[in-house]
Amino acid sequence: MTPRAHITLGELQRKVKGLLDEHFALPVWVSAEISDLKVNYSGHCYLELIEKDPKRDNGVPTAQARAVIWRSSYSRIAAYFEAETGQRLAPGIRILAQVVVNYHELYGFSLQITEIDSTYTLGDMEQQRQQTIERLKAEGVWELNRSLELPLPVQRIAIISSANAAGYQDFCKELARSDYRFKTTLFDAFMQGAAAEESIIEALCSVAERQEEFDVVVIVRGGGSTSDLNCFNAYRLSSYVAQFPLPVLTGIGHDKDQSVVDLVAHTPLKTPTAVAGWLNERMASIEGWLEEAARQLHELTIARMREAELRLEQRLSEVRQLTLERSLRAKLHLEQLERLLPERVDLLIRQEQQRLTQATEAIESRSPQRILQLGFAVLRAEGRAIRSINTLQQQTSLQVELADGTTEITLK
């Protein structure tokens, strides 16, 4: 069988190299995201550049290439980039780099970075920041945390920071100088680096599980480069803060534009020390308000007591007047009764005498003597009155009582 026409692998790669050298004889500007960066002991910086589809949110690269910044250029490029952007070259940063396209038969395709445009990175960071802001507003959570009401007073404080961070120490020292008593609980978290965002979110979740124990949440850290603080512009962290059930106070040490976390927090302050000072001033204002309220209450109490005394005096005067009037009316009524009493007594006596006379006459009209005078007689046998004819017997001796005397009779 006759072999097919072919070229060797080396010839193919030399052709590819020749074409690349021909078409990319001069450096070109390429935009990409740094996915990995390592500086070896020799001083050379090796990078992995990727490109992602902006229409997809799965984080899967659509293009990838190796790149290098030689030692002779790295220190200059890195120093200028940090001075302009406030952050170091690191994974996750988008850059616009001037590159020389290289192809090696053994090592394949690679890019040699000769310059980096820092203004592109600044613009990309700001664009991502604005996209986060617009997304939070579109979701309707932008004002949620700011709409929460601060309790009176604020004394139970959940702190999210690094235990060893200078900002946390400054916060604690400033709070310790206060004349007021605060209860603080630290939820330790990474405050910079690739793990910072997830670590702070985990701390927020831990606070949320115990939210009834706290009045507010304080997120504090000292100053740093823009890259150190870039996690506070991330969407997930900003969304957690915006929707957190407790008011969030921030003291993230930076003097430039506020981070998105600052913008969605209930009360953003410049530094950890400023947060402690704000808490102390709030307590002082509450104390002043309480003192003023106590003064007003005292004055109001005195005024009300005076009003009550005046009303009592008025009521006493009315009672005295009413009592006097009632006494006078009672006295007049009594005098009237005293005048009428003899007449009423005489009338009552005459009425009773009349009834007594009538009763006497009635009794007298029914007396036995009166009846005997009318011609009647009383028959007795052996001293007992005869009431029935059946009790009479012949030869019985009877006593007959008449009006003028008594006699005995014998029945035959």
C-alpha positions as CSV (number, residue, x, y, z in Angstrom):
1,M,0.0,0.0,0.0
2,T,1.4,3.4,-1.1
3,P,1.9,5.8,1.9
4,R,-0.3,8.9,1.9
5,A,1.4,12.2,1.2
6,H,2.3,13.8,4.6
7,I,4.7,16.1,6.5
8,T,6.3,15.5,9.8
9,L,5.2,17.0,13.1
10,G,8.3,19.2,13.2
11,E,7.6,20.5,9.7
12,L,4.0,21.2,10.7
13,Q,5.0,23.1,13.8
14,R,7.7,25.0,11.8
15,K,5.0,26.1,9.3
16,V,2.7,27.2,12.2
17,K,5.6,29.1,13.8
18,G,6.4,30.7,10.4
19,L,2.8,31.8,9.9
20,L,2.6,33.2,13.4
21,D,5.9,35.0,13.1
22,E,4.7,36.5,9.8
23,H,1.3,37.6,11.0
24,F,2.4,38.7,14.4
25,A,5.8,40.2,13.7
26,L,4.9,43.2,16.0
27,P,3.5,43.1,19.5
28,V,-0.3,43.2,19.9
29,W,-2.6,44.3,22.7
30,V,-4.7,41.5,24.2
31,S,-7.4,41.7,26.9
32,A,-7.7,38.7,29.2
33,E,-8.2,37.6,32.9
34,I,-5.4,36.3,35.0
35,S,-6.4,32.9,36.3
36,D,-3.0,32.0,37.8
37,L,0.2,33.8,38.6
38,K,3.5,32.6,40.0
39,V,6.8,34.4,40.4
40,N,9.6,31.8,40.6
41,Y,12.9,32.1,42.5
42,S,14.6,33.5,39.4
43,G,12.3,36.5,39.3
44,H,10.4,35.5,36.1
45,C,6.6,35.8,36.4
46,Y,4.5,33.0,34.8
47,L,0.8,33.6,34.2
48,E,-2.2,31.7,33.0
49,L,-4.5,33.9,30.9
50,I,-8.2,33.0,30.2
51,E,-11.2,34.5,28.5
52,K,-14.8,33.9,29.7
53,D,-18.1,34.3,27.8
54,P,-19.8,37.3,29.3
55,K,-23.2,35.8,28.4
56,R,-22.6,32.8,30.6
57,D,-22.2,32.8,34.4
58,N,-20.6,29.3,34.7
59,G,-17.0,30.5,34.9
60,V,-15.8,28.1,32.2
61,P,-13.1,29.6,30.1
62,T,-13.6,29.9,26.3
63,A,-9.9,30.6,25.6
64,Q,-6.7,30.0,27.5
65,A,-3.0,30.7,27.0
66,R,0.3,30.7,29.0
67,A,2.2,34.0,29.4
68,V,5.4,35.2,30.9
69,I,6.9,38.4,32.1
70,W,10.6,38.1,32.2
71,R,12.6,39.2,35.2
72,S,14.0,42.2,33.4
73,S,10.5,43.7,32.9
74,Y,8.5,42.2,35.8
75,S,9.6,44.5,38.6
76,R,9.0,47.6,36.5
77,I,5.6,46.5,35.2
78,A,4.3,45.2,38.5
79,A,5.4,48.3,40.4
80,Y,3.8,50.7,37.9
81,F,0.6,48.7,37.9
82,E,0.3,48.7,41.7
83,A,1.1,52.4,41.9
84,E,-1.6,53.2,39.3
85,T,-4.4,50.8,40.4
86,G,-3.6,50.4,44.1
87,Q,-3.5,46.6,43.8
88,R,-1.0,44.0,42.9
89,L,-1.2,41.7,39.9
90,A,-3.2,38.8,41.1
91,P,-5.6,36.1,39.9
92,G,-9.1,37.4,39.0
93,I,-7.9,40.7,37.6
94,R,-8.6,41.6,34.0
95,I,-5.7,43.2,32.2
96,L,-4.9,44.7,28.8
97,A,-1.4,43.5,28.0
98,Q,1.0,44.2,25.1
99,V,2.3,40.8,24.1
100,V,4.7,39.2,21.7
101,V,3.3,36.0,20.2
102,N,5.6,33.0,20.5
103,Y,5.4,29.5,19.3
104,H,8.0,26.8,20.2
105,E,8.0,23.3,18.7
106,L,8.4,21.7,22.2
107,Y,6.6,24.2,24.5
108,G,3.8,25.3,22.2
109,F,1.9,28.6,22.1
110,S,2.8,31.3,24.6
111,L,2.7,35.0,25.1
112,Q,5.5,37.3,26.3
113,I,4.0,40.3,28.2
114,T,6.0,43.5,27.6
115,E,3.5,46.2,28.9
116,I,0.2,46.3,30.9
117,D,-2.3,49.2,30.5
118,S,-3.4,49.9,34.1
119,T,-6.2,52.2,33.0
120,Y,-8.0,49.3,31.4
121,T,-7.9,47.3,34.7
122,L,-9.2,50.3,36.6
123,G,-12.0,50.7,34.1
124,D,-12.9,47.0,34.3
125,M,-13.0,47.1,38.1
126,E,-15.3,50.1,38.1
127,Q,-17.4,48.5,35.4
128,Q,-17.8,45.4,37.6
129,R,-18.6,47.6,40.6
130,Q,-21.3,49.5,38.7
131,Q,-22.8,46.2,37.4
132,T,-23.0,44.9,41.0
133,I,-24.7,48.2,42.0
134,E,-27.2,48.0,39.2
135,R,-27.9,44.3,39.8
136,L,-28.7,45.0,43.5
137,K,-30.9,47.9,42.7
138,A,-32.8,45.8,40.0
139,E,-33.3,43.0,42.6
140,G,-34.9,45.5,45.0
141,V,-32.5,44.9,47.9
142,W,-30.4,48.1,47.6
143,E,-32.2,49.9,50.5
144,L,-33.2,46.9,52.6
145,N,-30.5,47.2,55.3
146,R,-30.6,50.9,55.5
147,S,-34.4,50.7,56.1
148,L,-33.9,48.7,59.3
149,E,-34.4,50.7,62.6
150,L,-31.5,50.9,65.0
151,P,-32.4,49.8,68.5
152,L,-32.1,52.1,71.5
153,P,-29.5,51.7,72.7
154,V,-26.9,49.8,70.6
155,Q,-24.8,47.8,73.1
156,R,-24.8,44.1,71.9
157,I,-22.3,44.1,68.9
158,A,-21.4,41.2,66.6
159,I,-18.0,42.0,65.0
160,I,-16.8,40.4,61.8
161,S,-13.0,40.9,61.5
162,S,-9.7,39.1,61.8
163,A,-8.7,38.6,65.4
164,N,-5.1,39.6,64.6
165,A,-6.0,42.6,62.4
166,A,-4.8,46.0,63.4
167,G,-8.2,47.4,62.5
168,Y,-9.9,45.1,65.0
169,Q,-7.5,46.0,67.7
170,D,-8.0,49.7,67.1
171,F,-11.7,49.2,67.3
172,C,-11.5,47.4,70.6
173,K,-9.1,49.9,72.1
174,E,-11.3,52.8,71.1
175,L,-14.4,51.1,72.5
176,A,-12.6,50.3,75.7
177,R,-12.1,54.0,76.4
178,S,-15.8,54.6,76.3
179,D,-17.7,55.5,79.5
180,Y,-20.5,53.1,78.4
181,R,-20.7,49.3,78.6
182,F,-20.7,47.3,75.3
183,K,-20.9,43.6,74.8
184,T,-18.9,42.5,71.8
185,T,-18.6,39.0,70.1
186,L,-16.0,38.4,67.5
187,F,-16.8,36.2,64.4
188,D,-13.3,35.6,63.0
189,A,-12.9,35.8,59.2
190,F,-10.3,36.4,56.5
191,M,-10.5,40.1,55.5
192,Q,-8.4,39.9,52.4
193,G,-7.3,37.5,49.7
194,A,-9.1,35.0,47.6
195,A,-10.9,33.4,50.6
196,A,-12.1,36.7,52.1
197,E,-15.5,36.9,50.4
198,E,-16.6,33.4,51.4
199,S,-15.1,33.7,54.9
200,I,-17.0,36.9,55.6
201,I,-20.3,35.4,54.2
202,E,-19.8,32.4,56.5
203,A,-19.4,34.8,59.5
204,L,-22.5,36.6,58.5
205,C,-24.4,33.3,58.4
206,S,-23.1,32.5,61.9
207,V,-24.4,35.9,63.2
208,A,-27.8,35.4,61.5
209,E,-28.2,32.1,63.4
210,R,-27.9,34.1,66.7
211,Q,-29.4,37.4,65.6
212,E,-31.6,37.7,68.7
213,E,-28.4,38.1,70.7
214,F,-27.2,41.2,68.9
215,D,-28.3,44.8,68.1
216,V,-26.0,45.4,65.1
217,V,-23.2,43.8,63.1
218,V,-19.9,45.6,62.6
219,I,-17.6,44.7,59.7
220,V,-14.1,46.3,60.3
221,R,-10.7,46.0,58.8
222,G,-7.7,48.4,58.4
223,G,-6.5,50.1,55.2
224,G,-5.1,48.3,52.3
225,S,-4.6,48.3,48.5
226,T,-7.5,48.3,46.2
227,S,-7.0,44.6,45.4
228,D,-7.0,43.8,49.2
229,L,-10.4,45.6,49.5
230,N,-11.9,44.4,46.1
231,C,-13.8,41.6,47.8
232,F,-16.1,44.3,49.3
233,N,-17.3,45.1,45.8
234,A,-18.2,41.5,45.1
235,Y,-21.9,40.8,44.3
236,R,-22.5,37.9,46.7
237,L,-21.0,39.6,49.7
238,S,-22.8,42.9,48.9
239,S,-26.1,41.0,48.5
240,Y,-25.7,39.3,51.8
241,V,-25.1,42.6,53.6
242,A,-28.0,44.3,51.8
243,Q,-30.4,41.6,52.9
244,F,-29.0,41.0,56.4
245,P,-31.7,41.0,59.1
246,L,-29.6,43.2,61.5
247,P,-28.3,46.7,60.8
248,V,-24.7,46.5,59.4
249,L,-22.1,49.1,60.3
250,T,-18.9,49.1,58.2
251,G,-15.4,50.5,59.1
252,I,-13.3,49.4,56.1
253,G,-10.2,51.5,56.2
254,H,-9.9,53.3,52.9
255,D,-10.1,56.9,51.8
256,K,-11.1,56.5,48.2
257,D,-14.5,55.6,46.8
258,Q,-16.8,53.6,49.0
259,S,-17.1,49.9,48.4
260,V,-20.5,48.4,47.4
261,V,-20.7,46.8,50.9
262,D,-20.4,50.4,52.3
263,L,-23.1,51.6,50.0
264,V,-25.6,48.9,51.0
265,A,-24.8,48.9,54.7
266,H,-27.0,50.7,57.2
267,T,-24.2,53.0,58.5
268,P,-20.9,53.2,56.6
269,L,-17.9,54.8,58.4
270,K,-14.3,55.4,57.2
271,T,-12.3,53.4,59.7
272,P,-12.7,50.9,62.6
273,T,-11.9,53.6,65.1
274,A,-14.6,55.8,63.5
275,V,-17.1,53.0,64.1
276,A,-16.2,52.8,67.8
277,G,-16.4,56.5,68.1
278,W,-19.8,56.6,66.4
279,L,-21.1,53.9,68.8
280,N,-19.8,55.9,71.8
281,E,-21.3,59.2,70.4
282,R,-24.6,57.5,69.9
283,M,-24.7,56.3,73.5
284,A,-23.8,59.8,74.6
285,S,-26.6,61.3,72.5
286,I,-29.0,58.7,74.0
287,E,-27.8,59.6,77.5
288,G,-28.3,63.3,76.7
289,W,-31.8,62.5,75.3
290,L,-32.6,60.5,78.5
291,E,-31.4,63.4,80.7
292,E,-33.5,65.9,78.7
293,A,-36.5,63.5,78.8
294,A,-36.0,63.2,82.6
295,R,-35.8,67.0,83.0
296,Q,-39.0,67.4,80.9
297,L,-40.7,64.7,82.8
298,H,-39.7,66.3,86.1
299,E,-41.1,69.7,84.9
300,L,-44.2,68.1,83.5
301,T,-44.8,66.2,86.8
302,I,-44.4,69.4,88.8
303,A,-46.8,71.2,86.5
304,R,-49.3,68.4,86.6
305,M,-49.1,68.3,90.4
306,R,-49.7,72.0,90.6
307,E,-52.7,71.7,88.3
308,A,-53.9,68.8,90.4
309,E,-53.5,71.0,93.6
310,L,-55.4,73.8,92.0
311,R,-58.2,71.4,90.9
312,L,-58.3,69.9,94.4
313,E,-58.5,73.3,96.0
314,Q,-61.3,74.2,93.6
315,R,-63.1,70.9,94.4
316,L,-62.7,71.5,98.2
317,S,-64.1,75.0,97.8
318,E,-67.0,73.6,95.8
319,V,-67.6,70.9,98.4
320,R,-67.5,73.5,101.2
321,Q,-70.0,75.6,99.4
322,L,-72.2,72.6,98.6
323,T,-72.0,71.4,102.2
324,L,-73.0,74.8,103.5
325,E,-75.9,75.0,101.1
326,R,-77.0,71.5,102.0
327,S,-76.7,72.3,105.8
328,L,-78.7,75.5,105.4
329,R,-81.4,73.6,103.5
330,A,-81.4,70.9,106.1
331,K,-81.6,73.5,108.9
332,L,-84.5,75.2,107.2
333,H,-86.3,71.9,106.7
334,L,-85.7,71.0,110.3
335,E,-87.1,74.3,111.5
336,Q,-90.1,73.7,109.3
337,L,-90.5,70.3,110.8
338,E,-90.2,71.7,114.3
339,R,-93.1,74.1,113.5
340,L,-95.2,71.4,112.0
341,L,-94.5,68.8,114.7
342,P,-96.9,70.1,117.4
343,E,-99.7,70.3,114.9
344,R,-99.0,66.9,113.6
345,V,-98.8,65.5,117.1
346,D,-102.1,67.1,118.2
347,L,-103.7,65.8,115.0
348,L,-102.3,62.3,115.6
349,I,-103.5,62.3,119.3
350,R,-107.0,63.5,118.3
351,Q,-107.2,60.7,115.6
352,E,-106.1,58.1,118.1
353,Q,-108.5,59.3,120.7
354,Q,-111.3,59.2,118.2
355,R,-110.4,55.6,117.3
356,L,-110.2,54.7,121.0
357,T,-113.6,56.1,121.7
358,Q,-115.1,54.2,118.7
359,A,-113.4,51.0,120.0
360,T,-114.7,51.6,123.5
361,E,-118.2,52.1,122.2
362,A,-118.0,49.0,120.1
363,I,-116.8,47.0,123.1
364,E,-119.5,48.4,125.4
365,S,-122.2,47.7,122.8
366,R,-121.2,44.0,122.8
367,S,-120.7,43.5,126.6
368,P,-122.8,40.8,128.4
369,Q,-124.3,43.4,130.8
370,R,-125.6,45.3,127.8
371,I,-127.0,42.2,126.3
372,L,-128.8,41.2,129.6
373,Q,-130.3,44.7,129.7
374,L,-131.9,44.0,126.4
375,G,-134.0,41.2,128.1
376,F,-131.7,38.2,127.6
377,A,-130.8,35.8,130.4
378,V,-127.9,33.3,131.0
379,L,-128.8,29.8,132.2
380,R,-126.1,27.9,134.2
381,A,-126.1,24.4,135.6
382,E,-123.6,23.6,138.2
383,G,-121.8,26.9,137.3
384,R,-121.6,26.1,133.6
385,A,-123.5,28.0,130.9
386,I,-126.2,26.0,129.1
387,R,-125.5,26.2,125.4
388,S,-127.9,23.5,124.1
389,I,-131.3,22.2,125.1
390,N,-130.0,18.7,125.0
391,T,-128.1,19.3,128.2
392,L,-131.2,20.1,130.2
393,Q,-132.8,17.3,132.3
394,Q,-135.9,17.3,134.5
395,Q,-135.7,18.2,138.1
396,T,-132.5,20.0,137.2
397,S,-131.6,23.0,139.3
398,L,-130.6,26.0,137.2
399,Q,-129.2,29.4,137.9
400,V,-130.7,32.3,135.9
401,E,-128.8,35.5,135.5
402,L,-130.7,38.6,134.5
403,A,-129.7,42.2,134.3
404,D,-130.6,43.0,137.8
405,G,-129.6,39.8,139.6
406,T,-129.5,36.0,139.7
407,T,-132.1,33.4,140.8
408,E,-132.4,29.6,140.8
409,I,-135.1,27.6,139.1
410,T,-136.0,24.0,138.9
411,L,-137.2,22.4,135.6
412,K,-140.0,19.9,135.8
